[in-house]
Every structure is written in C-alpha cells, then in structure tokens.
Amino acid sequence: MTTELQCPRCKKTVLWSDKFPHRPFCSERCQLIDLGGWAQERYSIPVLSETDEEEWE
C-alpha cells in the first residue's frame, strides 16, 4: 500500500515512494521554495517565553 499526500507547497498529489525523492514535496522546486521561506523567517515554531513557563508551574 502506498501513501498519497499533497505537496505542502502546490497541493499536487505525491506518492510516498522512491519515485518522489523530494517527498513530501512534489519537486525540488517546491522543496527549495519552502526552504527559502524558512531562511527568510516567514515561518516560525511558537515557543513559550520564560514568563509563560512560570505560569504553567
């Protein structure tokens, strides 16, 4: 059974197999566009600040 997913960039169908070496992206182009977004800090992973962490304790 092969898993199907959508490219996070362009939404084309991608199979989780060796036929798609850039998975989960459909191509190297989509992969590099996404990498460029991270490099330009367009994306971020939220973290708790020290004051937020104190509230949880």
C-alpha positions as CSV (number, residue, x, y, z in Angstrom):
1,M,0.0,0.0,0.0
2,T,1.4,3.4,-1.0
3,T,0.5,6.5,0.9
4,E,-0.8,9.5,-1.0
5,L,-0.4,13.1,0.3
6,Q,-0.4,16.6,-1.1
7,C,2.7,18.7,-1.7
8,P,2.7,21.3,1.1
9,R,3.6,24.0,-1.4
10,C,1.4,23.4,-4.6
11,K,-1.0,20.7,-3.4
12,K,-0.2,18.3,-6.2
13,T,-0.6,14.6,-5.3
14,V,2.6,12.9,-4.2
15,L,3.1,9.2,-3.5
16,W,5.3,8.3,-0.5
17,S,7.7,6.2,-2.6
18,D,11.2,6.4,-4.2
19,K,9.6,7.9,-7.3
20,F,9.3,11.1,-5.4
21,P,12.7,11.7,-3.9
22,H,11.7,15.2,-2.6
23,R,8.7,14.0,-0.7
24,P,6.6,15.4,0.9
25,F,7.2,17.9,-1.9
26,C,6.4,17.1,-5.5
27,S,9.6,18.5,-6.8
28,E,13.0,20.1,-5.9
29,R,11.5,23.5,-6.9
30,C,8.7,23.2,-4.3
31,Q,11.2,22.0,-1.7
32,L,13.6,24.9,-2.3
33,I,10.7,27.5,-2.2
34,D,9.7,26.1,1.2
35,L,13.4,26.2,2.4
36,G,13.7,29.8,1.3
37,G,10.6,30.6,3.4
38,W,12.3,29.2,6.5
39,A,15.5,31.0,5.6
40,Q,13.7,34.3,5.3
41,E,11.9,33.7,8.6
42,R,8.4,33.7,7.0
43,Y,7.6,30.6,9.1
44,S,8.3,30.0,12.8
45,I,7.7,27.5,15.5
46,P,6.0,29.1,18.5
47,V,7.7,28.7,21.9
48,L,6.8,29.6,25.4
49,S,8.6,32.6,26.8
50,E,10.1,32.4,30.3
51,T,7.1,34.3,31.7
52,D,4.7,31.8,30.1
53,E,6.6,28.9,31.5
54,E,6.3,30.3,35.0
55,E,2.5,30.5,34.7
56,W,2.4,26.7,33.9
57,E,4.3,25.8,37.1
